[in-house]
Amino acid sequence: MTVSMDDVRGKMDEITGKRSMKELLIGTYDMRYLCKPVFPYFRKSKGVPPPMFFGKDDFLGLFVALVMGLQHALAMVGGLITPPLLISNLGFGTRPGTSPPMPYSSGNPAETQRYLVQASLIVCGIMTFFQVLGVRIWKTNFQFGAGILSCMGVSFTTVPIATSVIGQLMKEQGHTFEEAYGMFLGTIAMCAVIPVILSFFPIRVIKKIFPPIVCGITIMMIGVHLIGAGFKNWGGGAFCADNWQHPPAAKTCYLPAKYPNGTSYMQQSSLCWVGPGVKCGDPTKTEVFLPFGSQQYLGLGFLVFVTIIVLEIFGSPFMRNASVILALLFGYFIAAVTNHQGKKYVITNKIEQAPGITFLWTTTFPLGFYPPAIIPLLIVFIITSIETVGDTAATLEASRMQVNTEDGTRRIKGALLNDGISGIFSALATSLPLTTFAQNNGVISLTNVAARQAGFAAAFWLFLLGILGKVGAWITTIPECVLGGMTTFLFANVIASGIKIIINGDPLTRRSRFILACSLALAFGVELVPQWATLNLWPVTPGMSPGLRGLRDAIILVISTSFTLGAVVALILNLIIPADANANTCTTKALPLPEGDDSNSKLDCVDSCHDASGCEGCEPLPPVKTITGGLEPAPTVEVTRDNTDRV
């Protein structure tokens, strides 16, 4: 059988959609809008008008897709590298009271840190691909992945639990960092089935059991907890922040010990020697060692923080979307080209020693199981599941797709299923669990691009950054103060997200304010004074059995962790406190009535008064004028700089 040139050209036209080579490569997107800075304080500076909207399956062109994908990757990467950096920091340092000093890590903690950063990027790239792809499950009404421009990232919610559990396993039970981290990964792999199970429940049932006020309190307290870690890094580092004030002296301390029945406890000892306040700095990546809170550290971190603000005001849409990583790069550059008394803030030995290409499982951890972490992790996965429902719905709205339809519900459940499978896979791939990221919704709104091609490109960039060993090594050379200026902003965004969920999800009635006050009272109290729940609430006794010790550790872990305590209190109060009797009697707005309808009936309450008492019903708005064939056309909507719609 012969094939003519006309047949070849016809097949190519079918594949390319009869697009020109220029359109295939660069598409039709207006790149001027993406790249031109804005000067908002000049009246004549209006910038470039936003381009046409690109829907889920619209064609972008190869170059535009790569640029858009890079935007999404850069918007995420600051949040992706922060959790593994914080967790791997636990492997540095030595056990107190040991001579010679015994390190927490059985291997090279710097190499472990590099690997964990790259494993996170690789896993995020792989699972983002499946999230964007959205594969229908055969002969069912379910799918795996949302099938929209929605990206996966490492969840911040597991960081407080991870630091608490791993620290406890290392300091109280004598495990190495690798053993403790492996036990935490094994526990995660088991608990990650929660989002899988929830993906088969009706969405309304999930939201009713776990309303916005419960999720908002939890997410807000996670941000409050993490702000402390950001500020410690900003001042020079977490270890020197915790040890800056000790004078050189012998000191009574507590060392790990075991009763004859094998139960571990902390035994008082007078053999500890506490040296003077340590100076900040890791000798594998810097030559500068200064006390915590030195002007140099605070200045470098403040430079990063201010750069984020400047980019938000004057930056182009591309720069604003990538403001976090661009500010981090700028702060790193300043630190790299400056020195202190002839000594460098940044040395590149790690980069030179790192492999060119790497992948998962080049470093492994012995999987184990830690029962006391089950309850806190179950709470974490339930909260991230609720968050995924809201984030996916927001992505559908930003993509101009219907949410409350069969298709929208299927996509939200597909995102939940992907969350669960990602949690199991990431644990087996030596990474912390993933969740649907919300940062990408802002990128979609700002660029007017919701095409899945950008999502596939973002997955490609994340995977590429993950397998390049030099990239991971470079990330581990970022000075702690520079990283702290960036992470403080990220963690404050977590707090803002929690507040937004509380405000948007539930009107602040007397009932909701009461739940909020009770939950935050205990959560903030434990956050500020953690020993309130850890010292004598349930002390360990010599005759305590291993099973009872495990139950005790689980309960103490829940009570001593601010966001889990806040979530449990809010959940219980939400179930037992009855709704306000007249919560639905006041309104503040009404929908427009069709012309000719003179009905004066009141409408249902719409997120209105803070207190039900003293509210009056709202009157219907003026009728909508009609034209031939129906209602007046909708007014033109202009997208403003703050991503809101202006009529």
Order of alpha helices (4+ residues) and beta strands (2+ residues): alpha-alpha-alpha-alpha-alpha-beta-beta-beta-alpha-alpha-alpha-alpha-alpha-alpha-beta-beta-alpha-alpha-alpha-beta-beta-alpha-alpha-alpha-beta-alpha-alpha-alpha-alpha-alpha-alpha-alpha-alpha-beta-beta-beta-beta
